[in-house]
Amino acid sequence: MRYSRTIFLGVALLFVVSLYAHPASEIIVSYDKDSMILAVEFTHSVSDPAKHYIDKVDVVLGKKDLVIQELMSQDTAEGGKVLYKIRDLKPGDTVKVKVNCNRFGGKSTEYTIE
């Protein structure tokens, strides 16, 4: 009986936390070949971007980490944008971009350089 009560409380706690924590809803990636700037824009609606925010951005090409950036807040309550100058990208390369929420969850997307 005590064991099942502990499990129930654990599941209930996870449910409550998930109501207030969530991954980004959208990631938009673009690359300007002339300036060699990779732009990562994310939508992550929160009430307080200083307390609940995207805290990490990873950019990977194949098995190579190109960017691992930890953030301390996001730009606005709706989301944010980060820019990276990456010289090594060429047409046909596919980068994987992942953003993580400081409270719960992550989201990733892939972008092929044109």
SEVO-361359 format. One record per atom (N, C-alpha, C): residue number from 1; x, y, z. Coordinates in pm, whole numbers, plus 50000, padded with zeros to 5 digits. Layout:
% SEVO-361359
NUM;X;Y;Z
...
This chain:
% SEVO-361359
1;50082;49880;50000
1;50000;50000;50000
1;50087;50126;50000
2;50189;50128;50084
2;50277;50243;50092
2;50352;50265;49961
3;50395;50155;49899
3;50467;50161;49772
3;50380;50221;49663
4;50255;50180;49653
4;50165;50232;49551
4;50134;50379;49575
5;50129;50423;49699
5;50104;50563;49730
5;50223;50648;49684
6;50344;50597;49703
6;50465;50668;49659
6;50467;50681;49508
7;50432;50574;49439
7;50427;50579;49293
7;50322;50679;49246
8;50205;50677;49309
8;50099;50771;49272
8;50145;50916;49290
9;50210;50945;49403
9;50258;51081;49428
9;50365;51122;49326
10;50451;51028;49290
10;50553;51056;49190
10;50493;51089;49054
11;50394;51011;49013
11;50327;51035;48885
11;50252;51167;48888
12;50186;51195;48998
12;50113;51322;49012
12;50207;51441;49005
13;50323;51429;49069
13;50421;51537;49066
13;50472;51560;48923
14;50502;51454;48851
14;50546;51468;48712
14;50439;51535;48627
15;50313;51503;48650
15;50204;51566;48575
15;50197;51715;48602
16;50208;51753;48729
16;50201;51896;48765
16;50319;51971;48705
17;50440;51915;48712
17;50558;51979;48655
17;50541;51995;48504
18;50487;51895;48437
18;50472;51902;48292
18;50372;52009;48249
19;50281;52046;48337
19;50187;52154;48305
19;50258;52289;48293
20;50365;52307;48370
20;50435;52434;48374
20;50567;52435;48297
21;50609;52320;48250
21;50735;52309;48178
21;50710;52240;48045
22;50778;52289;47941
22;50755;52234;47807
22;50874;52270;47718
23;50897;52189;47615
23;51004;52222;47521
23;50959;52334;47427
24;51051;52380;47346
24;51017;52480;47243
24;50910;52422;47152
25;50823;52506;47102
25;50718;52459;47011
25;50764;52462;46866
26;50864;52544;46835
26;50910;52556;46696
26;51056;52599;46693
27;51130;52545;46596
27;51268;52589;46570
27;51277;52623;46422
28;51328;52741;46392
28;51347;52784;46254
28;51496;52808;46233
29;51553;52738;46135
29;51697;52748;46107
29;51716;52806;45967
30;51813;52895;45954
30;51848;52949;45821
30;52000;52969;45818
31;52053;52970;45696
31;52198;52990;45679
31;52221;53086;45565
32;52298;53191;45592
32;52336;53287;45488
32;52478;53252;45445
33;52492;53200;45324
33;52624;53153;45278
33;52724;53267;45260
34;52676;53386;45229
34;52768;53499;45210
34;52833;53543;45342
35;52752;53555;45445
35;52805;53598;45576
35;52847;53478;45662
36;52810;53356;45618
36;52839;53232;45690
36;52773;53230;45828
37;52653;53292;45837
37;52580;53299;45963
37;52466;53197;45963
38;52468;53110;46065
38;52360;53016;46089
38;52271;53079;46196
39;52144;53100;46163
39;52049;53160;46256
39;51956;53052;46309
40;51938;53049;46439
40;51847;52955;46505
40;51747;53038;46583
41;51620;53030;46542
41;51513;53103;46609
41;51419;53000;46670
42;51380;53021;46794
42;51291;52926;46860
42;51173;52996;46923
43;51059;52926;46922
43;50938;52972;46987
43;50922;52891;47115
44;50914;52960;47226
44;50901;52896;47357
44;50830;52995;47448
45;50697;52990;47447
45;50616;53088;47522
45;50616;53057;47671
46;50657;53156;47750
46;50665;53141;47895
46;50617;53270;47961
47;50588;53263;48090
47;50545;53385;48160
47;50664;53468;48209
48;50776;53402;48241
48;50895;53473;48290
48;51020;53415;48224
49;51071;53479;48118
49;51186;53425;48045
49;51317;53425;48123
50;51319;53484;48241
50;51440;53478;48324
50;51440;53352;48411
51;51322;53292;48433
51;51311;53173;48517
51;51281;53046;48437
52;51208;53058;48329
52;51170;52943;48246
52;51212;52980;48103
53;51313;52909;48052
53;51373;52952;47926
53;51445;52836;47857
54;51482;52858;47733
54;51568;52765;47661
54;51708;52786;47716
55;51766;52679;47771
55;51896;52694;47837
55;52013;52636;47761
56;51986;52566;47649
56;52098;52508;47575
56;52063;52495;47427
57;52159;52528;47343
57;52147;52512;47198
57;52266;52429;47151
58;52237;52321;47080
58;52342;52237;47021
58;52326;52237;46870
59;52438;52251;46799
59;52440;52239;46653
59;52542;52131;46619
60;52495;52029;46546
60;52580;51913;46515
60;52580;51891;46365
61;52698;51862;46311
61;52715;51825;46171
61;52774;51684;46169
62;52694;51586;46126
62;52739;51447;46132
62;52756;51407;46277
63;52879;51373;46314
63;52909;51338;46453
63;52989;51448;46522
64;53006;51562;46455
64;53088;51670;46508
64;53000;51780;46568
65;53027;51813;46695
65;52959;51925;46760
65;53018;52055;46706
66;52935;52135;46641
66;52980;52265;46592
66;52960;52374;46697
67;52848;52365;46769
67;52815;52464;46872
67;52750;52393;46989
68;52794;52426;47108
68;52725;52389;47231
68;52721;52516;47314
69;52603;52577;47322
69;52591;52704;47394
69;52489;52690;47506
70;52528;52733;47625
70;52436;52737;47738
70;52389;52881;47755
71;52257;52897;47770
71;52195;53028;47784
71;52147;53048;47927
72;52140;53173;47971
72;52094;53204;48106
72;51952;53260;48107
73;51898;53289;47989
73;51760;53336;47973
73;51731;53335;47823
74;51606;53365;47787
74;51575;53379;47645
74;51536;53523;47618
75;51538;53564;47491
75;51519;53704;47454
75;51388;53765;47504
76;51278;53695;47481
76;51146;53746;47517
76;51062;53633;47576
77;50942;53667;47620
77;50850;53566;47672
77;50800;53474;47561
78;50820;53512;47435
78;50776;53429;47322
78;50886;53337;47271
79;51012;53372;47293
79;51122;53288;47243
79;51250;53366;47228
80;51332;53324;47131
80;51460;53390;47113
80;51527;53352;46983
81;51645;53409;46961
81;51721;53385;46840
81;51869;53393;46874
82;51945;53300;46817
82;52091;53302;46833
82;52154;53293;46695
83;52272;53353;46680
83;52342;53356;46552
83;52482;53299;46571
84;52526;53218;46475
84;52659;53158;46482
84;52729;53172;46347
85;52853;53218;46349
85;52932;53222;46227
85;53003;53088;46214
86;52965;53013;46110
86;53022;52880;46088
86;53074;52874;45945
87;53204;52867;45930
87;53268;52870;45798
87;53264;52737;45725
88;53251;52627;45798
88;53269;52494;45741
88;53149;52437;45666
89;53038;52507;45662
89;52918;52451;45600
89;52919;52471;45450
90;52875;52366;45378
90;52868;52373;45232
90;52735;52315;45186
91;52692;52348;45063
91;52565;52296;45013
91;52557;52144;45026
92;52442;52098;45075
92;52421;51955;45093
92;52446;51908;45235
93;52521;51985;45315
93;52542;51949;45455
93;52410;51959;45531
94;52388;51864;45621
94;52269;51868;45705
94;52313;51884;45850
95;52266;51992;45912
95;52296;52015;46053
95;52173;51978;46135
96;52200;51925;46253
96;52093;51897;46349
96;52103;52003;46458
97;51991;52068;46485
97;51986;52172;46587
97;51891;52125;46697
98;51938;52131;46821
98;51855;52091;46934
98;51855;52203;47036
99;51736;52234;47089
99;51723;52331;47197
99;51658;52262;47316
100;51707;52293;47436
100;51654;52232;47559
100;51596;52338;47651
101;51485;52303;47714
101;51422;52388;47814
101;51490;52363;47949
102;51508;52466;48029
102;51573;52449;48159
102;51484;52373;48258
103;51357;52360;48228
103;51267;52289;48320
103;51232;52149;48271
104;51201;52134;48144
104;51161;52003;48095
104;51159;52000;47944
105;51225;51903;47887
105;51210;51871;47746
105;51303;51944;47652
106;51310;51889;47535
106;51390;51946;47428
106;51322;51923;47295
107;51368;51992;47195
107;51315;51978;47059
107;51433;51989;46964
108;51427;51912;46854
108;51534;51921;46755
108;51475;51927;46616
109;51558;51973;46525
109;51520;51978;46385
109;51647;51962;46301
110;51629;51927;46177
110;51742;51919;46084
110;51725;52021;45975
111;51839;52074;45927
111;51837;52176;45822
111;51947;52144;45723
112;51910;52139;45595
112;52008;52110;45490
112;52051;52242;45425
113;52181;52262;45418
113;52237;52384;45360
113;52215;52382;45208
114;52165;52493;45157
114;52139;52504;45012
114;52255;52571;44942
